[in-house]
Amino acid sequence: MPLSTGELVGHFQIVSPIGKGGMGEIYRARDTRLNREVAVKMLPEGVNDDDSLRRFDRETKAVASLNHPNILAIHDTGLHRDVPYAVTELLQGETLAERLRSGPLAPPRATEIACQIADGLAAAHAMSVIHRDIKPENIFLTNDGRAKILDFGIARIENPAVHGGRITQPSSGTSSAFVMGTAGYISPEQVRGKRADGRSDIFALGAVYFEMLTGRRAFQRDSPVETLGAVLRDDPRKHPEVGKIPEALRPFVFRCLEKDPADRYQTARDLVLDLRSWQAGAVQEAGKRLQNFVTVAPWRQRRTRLVLRGAIGVLLLVLGFWAGSCWEREQRASAALSGARP
């Protein structure tokens, strides 16, 4: 049964529904103890199978083990009417998927978002948390310009201190490649059913970065099966939209999208360092252009003033000659008139 306005979930008072998805119903709520707004996520009514409960538990434990400004923060968990819930920070803004509906992002903005995602992934990987489903729908852009990683529902946690060892994956009659990830962003090793690690998240981030810069998916095909095949075989360097990616950024994008994990960035931190270096160079170049404008513009302004003053001087000189000529003719006419009188 949906939650009603004013209902208490723990010490969180429901304000209004925000939305719902396959893995949860989300409500705006007020923390009655700390007097702040939060989001309450609950499993949908009737979804209480072992796989869903395990995934919900995995997500809350994964996020709770992390503390980073680019990862959705979790405040509390519990049971309400025997249904698990999680309380997270309340985000204002839109998902990256929603933003991309209006077209690609400017390279500086796309690069900043990629940096923030990589920063969050680096923090997660340091805690042995592999996300395994990085995609535009799982990236939230807040109104103040921050990128937040969402949905650790299929994350793998390997640190025993966090969760007592490796989490048992959901059983399914289909290949794990179809279960653990999203076609078009899933890495080649995941497609093949091999073990995913931090470099798998880097591949997915590369696909997201490509999409931010071009407005098109790197491996989009007519069906999920064909898309997975494209991930295995197609070279994103030959994508028809690749010309939209600035040449200086292509090495970063394509290194993320290497088929062999050994050829990719080995850590998200390495990617952050390269992207920040590009940003610093872009800022320095912009500074040089501004400096050139500041130093050259006054000279051009002075030259313009000199030319204008010269033109005015010539005009005044011509007017002076014309006025003198007119006065001289007038004097001659007067003299001639006077001499003609008897």
Secondary structure, DSSP 8 states (H G I E B T S, - for coil): ----TT-EETTEEEEEEEEEETTEEEEEEEETTTTEEEEEEE--TT---HHHHHHHHHHHHHHHT---TTB--EEEEEEETTEEEEEEE---EEEHHHHHTT----HHHHHHHHHHHHHHHHHHHHTTEE----SGGGEEEETTS-EEE---TT-EE--HHHHSS-------SS-HHHHSS-TTTS-HHHHTT----HHHHHHHHHHHHHHHHHSS-TT--SSHHHHHHHHHH--GGG-TTGGGS-TTTHHHHHHHT-SSGGGS-SSHHHHHHHHHHHHHHHHHHHHHHHHHHHHHHHHHHHHHHHHHHHHHHHHHHHHHHHHHHHHHHHHHHHHHHHHT--
